[in-house]
Amino acid sequence: MDAGLDAAGAPGNDPRRIGIGLGMAAPTILRYGTEDQKRRFLKPLWTGEEVWCQLFSEPGAGSDLAALGTRAVREGEDWVVDGQKVWTSSAHLARWAILIARTDPDVPKHRGITYFVCDMTDPGVEVRPLRQITGEAEFNEVFLTGVRILDTHRLGETGDGWKVAQTTLNNERVAIGGMRLPREGGMIGPVARTWRERPGLRTHDLHQRLLELWVEAEVARLTGERLRQQLVAGHPGPEGAGMKLAFARLNQEISGLEVELRGEEGLLYDDWTMRRPELVDFTGRDAGYRYLRSKGNSIEGGTSEVLLNIVAERVLGLPAEPRTDKDVAWKDLAR
């Protein structure tokens, strides 16, 4: 079927290429978008005709996302946006972006934020590559200078952007940590194949570690299936934070085991060429790439430290950490 679609010139909708659109933008538009917005954005998003990116994190607002400083000021029927975003996957490919910006600096940081859809081809949008430890630049920094966004491209009410963004973030964590995989899919697959095909590399210690990680990977895979059922029902919960935590830890431990299993061969690296890839392919590259790229898994999509707090407070119901800035206007915060 795929060959027939390719021959007919149909756009590709590989979920790895359009994951931000499918996993983050679409659920948010479905919940908060107007009927006109749904008609305009959802079909080309699904078919892969239009790629999306996410303009959330900033140099001074990563783990503390609500501290963001990108400003959006209303001028007639437009909003004029100025600021900088960072760690933006696929910005070099994207036509559209989901964007949160500060529209009222006189209220506490979690309020006064508004959620927009930004056209990445508009004047004032500048995308610059960020080269990573892998040698590639799948991430970008994005500068917004006098970018005009129509009010009709606002999602949710003015000032309700943090509430809207929670839908995006909850779906993002499941999209990253709970992606659909077959048994031995993902990072555990290459290690298991190497173990079976090259018995000369085996040791008792490596065998025990591989067994433990294989079981954990299978538990995570099945838990992801359950979380996706919640997504289908439109109820992504904070449990996705736990899946994202497990995803990051498992990827880093599995890739470390793979490098150790392969010995000197595991230290080789296939290509340090500066590229701007269309997708992240963990299983299509060598062990060295997997080892280096997995280091970012505990940062992207919410740092593991922040996600531990979410699990503690919103899943386990433990007391929240003291927050001295909760009732302080954003403009009065120390920066």
HUGI-V397284 format. One record per pair of residues at least 6 apart in sequence whose ideal C-beta (glycine too) atoms are under 6 Angstrom apart, sorted by the first residue. I is the first residue (numbers start at 1). J is the second residue. D is the distance in Angstrom with one decimal. If there is no record, write none. Layout:
I/J/D + I/J/D
//
This chain:
11/47/5.2 + 11/48/4.4 + 11/49/4.7 + 12/48/5.1 + 13/47/5.6 + 13/48/3.6 + 15/22/5.8 + 16/279/4.1 + 17/278/5.4 + 17/279/4.7 + 18/48/5.1 + 18/51/5.8 + 20/52/4.9 + 20/53/5.8 + 20/54/5.4 + 21/45/4.3 + 21/52/3.7 + 23/171/5.8 + 23/175/2.8 + 24/168/5.0 + 24/171/5.6 + 24/172/4.9 + 25/52/4.6 + 25/98/5.1 + 26/45/5.8 + 27/171/4.5 + 28/167/5.0 + 28/168/4.8 + 29/37/6.0 + 29/41/5.7 + 31/167/5.4 + 32/155/4.7 + 32/156/4.6 + 32/164/5.2 + 33/155/5.9 + 44/50/4.2 + 50/95/4.4 + 50/96/6.0 + 51/90/5.8 + 51/93/4.7 + 51/94/4.8 + 52/94/5.7 + 52/96/5.1 + 53/88/5.3 + 53/90/4.8 + 53/91/4.6 + 53/94/3.9 + 53/97/4.8 + 54/98/5.4 + 55/85/4.3 + 55/97/4.6 + 55/99/4.1 + 56/100/5.9 + 57/86/5.5 + 57/87/5.0 + 58/68/5.2 + 58/85/5.8 + 59/86/5.4 + 61/67/4.4 + 61/68/4.0 + 63/303/5.1 + 63/306/5.1 + 66/109/4.5 + 66/110/4.8 + 67/109/5.5 + 70/83/2.6 + 70/101/4.5 + 71/82/5.5 + 71/102/5.4 + 72/79/4.4 + 72/81/4.7 + 72/101/3.8 + 72/103/5.1 + 73/80/5.1 + 77/151/5.4 + 78/148/4.6 + 79/149/4.7 + 80/146/5.9 + 80/148/5.8 + 81/101/5.5 + 81/144/5.0 + 81/147/4.5 + 82/144/6.0 + 83/144/5.2 + 84/143/5.4 + 85/142/4.5 + 86/141/4.7 + 87/139/5.2 + 88/140/4.7 + 88/142/5.1 + 89/138/6.0 + 89/139/5.9 + 91/127/4.7 + 91/140/4.0 + 91/142/5.3 + 92/127/5.5 + 92/140/5.8 + 92/276/5.2 + 94/120/4.9 + 95/120/5.8 + 96/117/5.9 + 97/118/4.4 + 97/120/5.5 + 99/116/4.6 + 99/118/4.4 + 100/113/5.4 + 100/115/5.4 + 100/161/4.8 + 100/165/5.4 + 102/112/5.9 + 102/113/5.8 + 103/112/6.0 + 103/114/4.3 + 103/158/6.0 + 104/112/3.3 + 104/159/6.0 + 105/330/4.9 + 105/331/4.2 + 106/329/5.3 + 108/327/5.7 + 109/330/4.6 + 110/162/4.8 + 112/159/5.7 + 113/161/3.6 + 113/162/4.9 + 114/158/5.2 + 114/161/4.3 + 115/155/4.5 + 115/156/5.4 + 115/161/4.0 + 115/164/4.1 + 116/149/5.1 + 116/153/5.7 + 116/154/5.5 + 117/153/4.4 + 118/149/5.8 + 122/147/5.6 + 124/145/4.5 + 124/146/4.7 + 124/147/4.0 + 125/147/5.7 + 126/143/4.3 + 127/140/5.1 + 127/142/5.4 + 128/141/5.1 + 129/137/3.6 + 129/140/5.7 + 129/276/6.0 + 130/137/5.7 + 130/139/4.4 + 130/140/5.8 + 130/141/5.8 + 131/137/4.9 + 133/292/5.0 + 134/292/5.1 + 134/293/5.3 + 135/272/4.0 + 136/275/5.0 + 136/277/5.7 + 137/276/5.1 + 138/277/5.3 + 155/164/5.6 + 156/164/4.1 + 170/236/3.9 + 170/240/5.5 + 171/236/5.0 + 172/301/5.4 + 173/240/3.6 + 173/241/5.4 + 173/244/4.2 + 174/227/5.1 + 174/231/5.8 + 174/236/5.7 + 174/240/4.0 + 176/244/5.5 + 176/301/4.5 + 177/243/3.6 + 177/244/3.7 + 177/247/3.7 + 178/224/3.3 + 178/227/4.6 + 178/243/4.6 + 181/221/5.4 + 184/192/5.4 + 187/251/5.1 + 187/254/4.4 + 187/282/5.9 + 188/214/5.8 + 188/217/4.2 + 188/254/5.7 + 191/254/5.9 + 191/258/4.6 + 201/261/5.5 + 206/261/5.7 + 209/257/5.6 + 213/254/5.4 + 216/250/6.0 + 217/250/5.8 + 220/246/4.9 + 224/243/6.0 + 227/243/5.9 + 238/310/5.5 + 238/314/3.9 + 238/315/5.3 + 241/307/4.3 + 241/310/4.3 + 241/311/5.2 + 242/311/5.3 + 244/301/5.8 + 244/307/5.7 + 245/304/5.7 + 245/307/5.1 + 248/297/3.9 + 248/298/4.1 + 248/304/5.7 + 251/294/4.1 + 251/297/4.9 + 252/294/4.9 + 255/290/4.5 + 255/291/4.3 + 255/294/4.6 + 258/287/4.8 + 259/266/3.7 + 259/287/5.5 + 259/291/5.0 + 262/287/5.5 + 266/287/4.9 + 268/288/5.8 + 269/288/4.0 + 270/286/4.8 + 282/290/5.6 + 298/304/4.4 + 312/318/4.5 + 313/320/5.0 + 325/333/5.8
//
